[in-house]
Amino acid sequence: MSTRPEDLMAGYLLGELFADERVRIESIMATGSVASPEEAAALAAVHSVALYTIPTKPSPRVFENLLASLQGRKRLLPFRDRVAAFLDVDIDTAYTVLTTVDHRVGWTETDSGVHTRTVLCGDAKAEATLVRAEPGNVLPRPSPVTSSELLVLAGRLRDDDETVAGPGDRLSRPQGSRYRHEVQGAAEAVVLMLTREHASEA
């Protein structure tokens, strides 16, 4: 009797499947849509496991497998608690922020391959922005009179010091810094940016 896809998820996330089992799961995830209740259950199992596993800081291998397996509009939901704390908003607002990442409308193209959209923030003195940037592009450079905190939700960024940050990592841009964050690898970067403006020194 063949093993159900949802029963293979734990092994997939831990990196312990046989080659044919891994191919089976990855083929389900690669389709972007499901063809059977079993496949739907498999993808639902991934999101369920990720929601409770990512906040506990799993090992790098498990973390990478979790992120690679998440698909669709809810793919970033494992970060909802971090986003809620980062933006000082409730869980429902964080849910909305994360599920609108893949909406086609509401984005402003700042540069070729870089899009931004303003999102809700609990700090009246800060501005929150979602940024999507294609591989090889650079995030918008900060103004000299602002400071920023960045939360990476997808993809990888490299700064001027050759430091590489991935999903779940937080970065800081102190006032006056001109850090250049470039998207690495073949995956699009999704970054939540919290910016505060400071009085300019005359």
C-alpha positions in Angstrom: 0.0 0.0 0.0 1.4 3.4 -1.0 2.1 6.0 1.7 -0.2 9.0 1.7 1.5 12.4 0.8 0.5 14.0 4.1 2.2 11.1 6.0 5.4 11.9 4.2 5.6 15.5 5.3 7.4 15.0 8.6 10.1 13.0 6.8 10.4 15.6 4.1 10.8 18.5 6.5 13.5 16.6 8.4 15.3 15.7 5.2 14.9 12.0 5.8 12.9 10.7 2.8 14.1 8.3 0.2 14.8 9.9 -3.2 11.5 8.6 -4.8 9.5 9.9 -1.9 11.1 13.3 -2.0 10.4 13.5 -5.8 6.8 12.7 -5.1 6.3 15.4 -2.5 8.3 18.0 -4.5 6.2 17.3 -7.6 3.0 18.0 -5.6 4.4 21.3 -4.4 5.7 22.3 -7.8 2.3 22.1 -9.5 1.0 25.2 -7.6 -2.4 23.5 -7.5 -3.6 20.2 -6.1 -5.4 17.5 -7.9 -6.7 15.4 -5.0 -7.8 15.7 -1.4 -4.6 13.8 -0.4 -2.4 16.4 -2.1 -4.4 19.2 -0.5 -3.9 17.5 2.9 -0.1 17.3 2.2 0.2 21.0 1.6 -2.0 21.9 4.6 0.2 19.7 6.7 3.2 21.7 5.7 1.7 25.0 6.7 0.4 23.5 10.0 3.9 22.2 10.9 5.6 25.4 9.8 3.4 27.6 12.0 4.5 25.8 15.1 8.0 24.9 14.1 9.6 28.1 12.7 9.0 30.1 15.9 11.0 27.5 17.9 14.1 28.1 15.7 14.6 24.6 14.2 17.9 23.4 12.8 19.1 25.1 9.5 18.2 22.0 7.5 14.6 21.7 8.9 14.2 25.5 8.4 15.3 25.4 4.8 13.0 22.4 4.1 10.1 24.2 5.7 10.5 27.3 3.6 11.1 25.4 0.4 7.8 23.5 0.9 5.5 26.5 1.6 3.5 27.5 -1.4 0.6 29.8 -2.4 -1.0 32.9 -0.8 -0.3 31.6 2.8 3.3 30.8 2.2 4.6 33.5 4.6 2.2 32.9 7.5 4.8 31.1 9.7 6.2 34.6 10.2 2.9 36.2 11.4 4.0 36.4 15.1 7.3 38.0 14.2 5.5 40.4 11.8 2.9 41.3 14.5 5.7 42.2 17.0 7.8 43.9 14.3 5.0 46.2 13.2 3.3 46.4 16.7 0.0 45.2 15.3 -2.4 42.4 16.1 -2.2 38.9 14.6 -5.1 39.6 12.2 -3.3 42.6 10.7 -0.1 40.6 10.4 -2.1 37.9 8.6 -3.4 40.5 6.2 0.0 42.0 5.5 1.5 38.5 4.8 -1.3 37.3 2.5 -1.3 40.5 0.4 2.3 40.0 -0.6 1.2 38.1 -3.7 -1.6 40.5 -4.7 -1.0 41.9 -8.2 -2.4 45.4 -7.4 -1.3 48.0 -4.9 2.4 47.9 -5.7 4.6 50.8 -6.8 7.6 50.1 -9.0 10.5 52.1 -7.6 13.1 50.6 -9.9 13.1 47.9 -12.5 12.5 44.7 -10.6 11.8 46.4 -7.3 8.2 47.0 -6.0 7.0 48.5 -2.7 3.7 48.9 -0.9 2.8 50.7 2.3 1.3 48.5 5.1 -0.2 49.3 8.5 2.0 49.9 11.5 1.2 50.5 15.2 4.0 53.1 15.6 2.7 56.5 14.5 6.3 57.8 14.1 7.3 55.0 11.7 6.4 54.0 8.1 6.1 50.3 7.2 6.8 49.2 3.7 6.8 45.8 2.0 9.5 45.4 -0.6 9.7 42.8 -3.4 12.9 42.7 -5.3 14.0 40.3 -8.0 17.4 38.6 -7.9 20.4 40.9 -8.6 18.4 44.0 -7.6 19.2 46.3 -4.7 16.7 47.4 -2.0 15.9 51.1 -2.0 18.7 53.1 -0.4 17.9 54.8 2.8 17.8 58.6 3.2 20.5 60.1 5.4 17.8 61.4 7.8 16.1 58.1 8.4 16.9 54.8 10.2 15.4 51.5 9.3 14.8 48.0 10.6 14.4 45.2 8.1 12.7 41.8 8.5 13.5 39.4 5.7 10.5 37.2 4.8 11.8 35.5 1.6 15.0 35.3 -0.4 18.5 36.4 0.7 20.2 39.8 1.0 23.9 40.6 1.0 25.1 44.0 2.4 28.3 45.9 1.8 30.1 43.9 4.6 29.4 40.7 2.7 27.0 39.6 5.4 24.1 37.4 4.0 20.7 37.5 5.7 17.9 35.0 5.0 14.2 34.5 5.9 13.5 35.4 9.6 16.6 37.6 9.9 16.5 41.2 11.1 18.8 43.9 9.8 19.4 47.4 11.1 20.1 50.6 9.1 21.2 53.2 11.6 20.6 56.9 10.7 23.1 58.1 8.2 24.1 54.6 7.0 24.0 53.9 3.3 23.9 50.1 3.4 23.5 48.5 0.0 21.4 45.3 0.3 21.5 43.2 -2.9 19.3 40.2 -3.6 21.3 37.0 -3.8 20.6 33.7 -5.6 17.7 32.9 -7.9 14.8 33.7 -5.6 12.9 36.9 -5.2 13.4 38.8 -1.9 10.4 39.9 0.2 11.4 42.3 3.0 9.4 44.2 5.5 10.9 47.6 6.2 10.2 49.9 9.2 11.5 53.4 8.7 11.7 56.3 11.1 12.6 59.9 10.1 14.9 62.0 12.3 15.4 65.7 12.4 18.2 66.7 10.0 21.2 68.3 11.6 21.7 71.8 10.3 
